[in-house]
Amino acid sequence: MLRWGFVLWLGLLAGVSACASRSAADRNASRDYSVLTAEEIGSVSGLTTLYDVIRLRRPRWFTRRTPTSFRGEQQADIVVYVDNVRFGGPEALRQLHPTSARLMQYLSPSQAESRFGQGHPNGAIAVITRP
């Protein structure tokens, strides 16, 4: 029994060390597409709306996707939420100045539906504002 426990412990240790060996660049690369930090937002000069920031930094966020279900979903715009409150479509981002955002995140259709409910065939953009 003690020998199996030791083998199991070694396997667990090897798995943890393999996960920990990923470099910071690898971890950030996996987040780069779905998150825009305040630092990235603020590094863009001359832009006056969050719409323009996304257009420059993450243009794929506005790409419409073809629905993959048979629910008969219509082509719809991505839905924007500001501090977890529905704000409108992507054009609503033209009302927000880049200095107002602390973080922006793209949510896939399944992530958006898990978080906000049905009706997000193209996902959502969640904006967290500065206090």
C-alpha positions in Angstrom: 0.0 0.0 0.0 2.8 2.4 0.9 4.6 1.7 -2.4 1.4 2.6 -4.5 1.0 5.8 -2.5 4.6 6.8 -3.2 4.1 6.0 -7.0 0.9 8.0 -7.0 2.6 10.9 -5.2 5.5 10.9 -7.7 3.1 10.9 -10.6 1.2 13.9 -9.1 4.5 15.7 -8.5 5.6 15.1 -12.2 2.2 16.5 -13.5 2.4 19.6 -11.3 6.0 20.3 -12.4 5.1 19.9 -16.0 2.3 22.4 -15.7 4.5 24.8 -13.8 7.2 24.6 -16.4 5.2 26.6 -18.9 6.8 30.0 -19.4 5.0 33.3 -18.6 5.0 34.0 -22.4 3.1 30.7 -23.0 0.5 31.6 -20.3 0.1 35.2 -21.6 -0.1 34.0 -25.2 -3.1 31.9 -24.4 -4.8 34.9 -22.8 -3.8 37.5 -25.3 -6.8 36.9 -27.6 -9.5 36.9 -25.1 -8.4 39.7 -22.7 -7.4 43.3 -23.1 -5.8 44.7 -19.9 -5.7 48.3 -18.8 -2.1 48.5 -19.7 -2.8 47.4 -23.3 -5.8 49.7 -23.6 -3.8 52.7 -22.3 -0.9 52.0 -24.6 -2.9 53.0 -27.6 -2.7 56.8 -28.0 -5.0 58.9 -30.1 -8.0 56.6 -29.9 -11.1 58.0 -28.2 -13.5 55.0 -28.0 -13.2 51.4 -26.8 -14.6 50.4 -30.2 -11.5 51.8 -31.8 -9.2 50.1 -29.3 -10.7 46.7 -30.0 -10.7 47.4 -33.8 -6.9 48.0 -33.5 -5.9 45.4 -30.8 -8.5 42.6 -31.2 -10.3 43.0 -34.5 -11.4 39.3 -34.5 -13.7 40.1 -31.5 -16.1 41.7 -34.0 -16.1 38.8 -36.5 -19.4 37.2 -36.9 -19.4 33.4 -36.7 -21.7 31.0 -38.4 -24.1 29.4 -35.9 -23.2 25.7 -35.4 -26.5 24.6 -33.9 -29.9 23.8 -35.4 -31.7 26.2 -33.2 -32.4 28.6 -36.1 -30.4 31.4 -34.6 -30.3 34.6 -36.7 -27.0 36.3 -37.3 -26.7 38.7 -34.4 -24.1 41.1 -33.2 -21.9 40.4 -30.4 -23.4 41.6 -27.1 -21.5 44.1 -24.9 -21.8 44.1 -21.1 -20.4 46.8 -18.9 -19.9 45.8 -15.3 -22.1 42.7 -15.9 -25.0 44.9 -17.2 -26.2 44.5 -20.8 -25.1 47.6 -22.7 -25.9 46.9 -26.3 -24.1 45.8 -29.4 -20.6 46.6 -30.6 -21.6 50.1 -31.6 -22.3 50.9 -27.9 -18.5 50.7 -27.3 -18.3 54.0 -29.2 -19.8 55.7 -26.1 -17.0 54.5 -23.8 -13.6 56.3 -23.5 -10.5 54.0 -23.2 -9.6 55.5 -19.8 -12.9 54.2 -18.4 -12.0 50.5 -18.8 -9.9 48.5 -16.4 -10.3 45.2 -18.4 -12.1 43.9 -21.4 -12.7 40.2 -22.2 -14.1 38.4 -25.2 -16.4 35.5 -24.2 -17.1 32.8 -26.7 -20.8 32.0 -27.3 -20.8 29.1 -24.8 -19.0 31.2 -22.2 -21.4 34.1 -22.7 -24.4 31.9 -22.4 -23.1 30.3 -19.3 -22.5 33.7 -17.7 -25.4 35.8 -19.1 -28.0 33.3 -20.5 -29.1 32.5 -24.0 -28.9 34.8 -27.0 -25.2 35.1 -27.6 -24.6 33.3 -30.9 -21.5 35.5 -31.5 -20.3 35.7 -28.0 -20.0 38.8 -25.8 -17.5 41.4 -24.7 -17.4 42.1 -21.0 -16.0 45.5 -20.0 -15.0 46.1 -16.4 -14.7 49.8 -15.6 -12.4 51.6 -13.2 -13.9 52.4 -9.8 
